[in-house]
Amino acid sequence: MPRSKRIAQRRFVVRKSSIHGRGVFALTHIAKGSRLIEYTGERISHEEADERYAEEQENSPHTMLFAVDDETVIDATRRGSSARWLNHSCASNCEAVDEEGRIFIETTRNIRPGDELTYDYNLILDEPHTPAVKRAHSCYCGKRQCRGTILGRKR
């Protein structure tokens, strides 16, 4: 298939983001409720994730890990898809959907070309969500509804 035809069929691209590092951006109109991509990577235990990244990420909340359930974490730094580049936003336009242990990113509203695709990380930590912890997990989405952190509400 010619390169131009492959590009025309792509719905999104990874490039520099004003939110954080790289981001995923729509190349075309995408309808609400569309399944975009599966969040893939190496499936490991929470213990393995802690061993791999505890020291490396000690002073950085940035990882490419997705907790599927109490036993499984997807490490997208290893064989991960472009979904690993979706940034957090407090006013997101996508959501992560768990389908029998597989994580898919789907749109929650109509998307225009050029829009950055985001979802709410809603990160819950085992430790208290103190002001210092919230600052360490700051949000940079810039939306009017921004809560200032990628952390979610504790249950």
N, C-alpha and C positions, 0 to 999 in steps of 0.2 A: 504494500500500500504506500503511495507517495506520502512524504512527510507532511505536506500541506493538508492532505485529507485527514491524516492522523490528528494534527493540531486542531482542525475544524471539529472533530468529534469529541475532543476533550472538553470537559465542563469546568475544570478548575486548574490552577497552576500554583506552584510554590514560589514565593519571592519575598523580598524584604518587606517587613511589616512595621508600621508606626506604633503598633501595640507592643511588640516584643520580638526581636530577632527576625526569624522567618515566619511567614503566615501563608494561608491558603486563600486564594482569590478566585472568584467566579469569572469565567471567560464568556459565559452566556447566561441567558435567563434560565433559572432553575425553579421549578414549581415547588410550592409548599408540599411537604410530605414526601419529597424525593429522597431515596436512599443514595448517598454519595459514595461511600467507601467504607470498607471494614478497617477497624483499628487492629493492625496485625503486628506481630513481633514474636520474640521467643517467650513461651509460657513458662514461668518459674514460680516458685513458692515465695511467700512474703519474706521468709527467712533468707532465701537466696538474694532477693532484692535488697534486703538490709545489708547483707554481707558485701554485695557488689557496690552499693552506693552510699552507705552510711558515712564513711569518712570523706569520700569524694564530694558529696552533696551537703556536708555538714554546714557550710556557710552559704549554701545556695538552694533555694526551693525549686530550681529548675531541673526537672527530670522528664524522661519520656516513659513513664510508668503509668499503667492503667490498672487499678485494682478491680478485677472481675468479680471476685467473691472472697470469702474468708481464706481460701486456699491458694488462689491463683492471681498472679500479676502478669500483665503483658509488658515485656521490656521491648519497646519499639526502637531502641538504639541498635537492636540486633534483628535484622530482617523485617524492619518496620515499614509500613506503607506511608504515603504522604499524610495520612491522618495525624501522624505524630506532630505535624507542624501547625495544627489548628490551635489558635490561641484562645485564652479565656476571655469572656466578656460577660459583664453583669446584665447586659441587654443582648443576649446571644440570638443568633438566627438558625442555630442547629442544636441538636441534642444527641447524646449518646444513648443508644438503645441496645439493651442486652437481650439477645435471642439465643437461648440455650448455651450460654457461656461465650458466645461470640458477640463482639461489640461492633455496632454499625453506627455511622454518623448519618443522621437524617435532618433535612431542613424543617424548620418550624414555621417558616413564612416564605413568601416568594422572594427570590434572590435576583438582584440586578447584576449585569456585568460590571466587574470592578469591585463589588462588595467583598469585604473580607469575611470568610466563613469562620464562625466562632461558636463555642459552646461554653456553658457555665461549668467550670471544673467542680464547683461545690465540694471542695476538698475538706474532709473531716479528719483531724489529727487526734491521736490518743491523748495528747497533752492538752492542758487548758488553752483556750484561744484568747490569750492575754493581748493587750495592746501591742506589746513587743513582738509576739508571734504573728499577729495580723500584719504589722509593718514588714516583717520578714517575708510575708507572703502577699505583698502589695499587688494591687490590680492597676493596670495602666490602660484600661479600655477607653477611658475618657468619655464614657456615656453619662448622660444626665442622671441616670439611675445607679451609677457606680456606687458600690458599697465600700470601696477602698481596699478590698482583699479578695483573693481567690478562694478563701475559706468559706465554707457553708455554715449554716446554723447547726449547732450541736443538737442532737435529739434529746 
